[in-house]
Amino acid sequence: MSDPRIDTAHRMIALYNDQDADGYVALMTEDACEATYRGAVLRDGREGVRSGLKAMFEQYPQNRADIMSSYVLGDTVVLHETVARAPDGDQFEVMSIYSFSGDQVDRVEFIR
């Protein structure tokens, strides 16, 4: 049986891979952010996330994240991902921690 929070995080990755910044942020709270783990905020607010993603998608038009594993505990989802900026480009792994407020994401933190 699937968890709705994991479903949301997976949907966000699908939207990310489709380079659909609008769809991605629609699953976030208005004041959501993306940040490094326990560190600096990279993109602040829904509009900050949207504009940051659009700029990244323009720079890396073939960018793709693949989910290796998913975990949920309470209101938190953790995804282990492999990210490639281009099919033959450099790849790296990332742990993404999704914190929820109700059924929307209010913070995503990245460990890389």
C-alpha positions in Angstrom: 0.0 0.0 0.0 1.4 3.4 -1.0 1.6 6.4 1.3 0.1 9.7 0.0 3.2 11.6 1.0 5.5 9.3 -1.0 3.1 9.6 -3.9 3.4 13.4 -3.7 7.2 13.3 -3.5 7.3 10.9 -6.5 4.9 13.1 -8.4 7.2 16.1 -7.7 10.1 14.1 -9.2 8.0 13.2 -12.3 7.2 16.9 -12.7 10.9 17.9 -12.2 11.8 15.4 -14.9 9.2 16.9 -17.2 10.7 20.3 -16.4 7.3 21.5 -15.2 8.2 24.0 -12.5 4.6 25.2 -12.2 3.3 21.7 -11.5 6.1 21.0 -9.1 5.4 24.1 -7.0 1.7 23.5 -7.0 2.4 20.7 -4.6 4.1 23.0 -2.2 2.9 25.5 0.4 3.1 29.2 -0.5 6.0 29.8 1.9 7.9 26.5 1.0 11.6 26.4 0.4 14.4 24.2 -0.9 17.6 24.2 1.2 20.8 22.3 1.9 20.4 19.9 4.8 20.4 21.9 8.0 21.8 24.8 6.0 21.2 27.7 3.7 18.0 28.2 1.9 18.6 27.8 -1.8 15.1 28.8 -3.1 12.7 30.7 -0.9 8.9 30.6 -1.3 6.8 29.0 -4.0 7.9 31.8 -6.5 11.5 31.4 -5.5 11.4 27.7 -6.1 9.6 28.2 -9.4 12.1 30.8 -10.8 15.1 28.8 -9.6 13.8 25.6 -11.2 13.1 27.4 -14.5 16.6 28.8 -14.5 18.1 25.4 -13.9 16.0 23.7 -16.5 17.1 26.3 -19.0 20.8 25.7 -18.1 20.3 21.9 -18.1 17.6 21.0 -20.6 18.3 17.2 -20.3 18.4 17.2 -16.4 16.9 14.1 -14.9 16.5 12.6 -11.4 15.8 8.9 -10.9 14.5 7.6 -7.5 16.6 4.7 -6.1 14.6 4.3 -2.9 11.9 6.0 -0.8 11.2 6.1 2.9 8.4 7.7 4.9 8.2 8.4 8.7 5.4 10.5 10.0 5.2 13.7 7.9 8.6 13.3 6.3 9.7 11.5 3.1 13.2 10.8 2.1 14.2 9.9 -1.4 17.6 8.6 -2.5 18.1 9.8 -6.1 20.6 9.7 -8.9 20.7 13.0 -10.9 22.3 13.5 -14.3 22.5 16.9 -15.9 22.7 15.2 -19.4 22.4 11.6 -20.6 26.2 11.4 -21.0 27.0 14.0 -18.4 28.2 13.8 -14.8 25.9 12.0 -12.4 25.6 12.5 -8.6 23.5 11.0 -5.8 21.3 13.1 -3.5 19.1 12.4 -0.5 16.1 14.7 -0.6 14.1 15.2 2.6 10.5 16.4 2.1 8.7 17.9 5.1 5.0 18.2 4.8 2.4 20.6 6.2 -0.9 18.8 5.6 -0.9 17.4 2.2 1.6 19.9 0.7 5.4 20.1 0.9 6.7 23.0 2.9 10.5 22.2 2.8 12.8 20.1 0.8 16.4 19.7 2.0 19.2 18.1 0.0 22.1 16.1 1.2 24.8 15.7 -1.5 
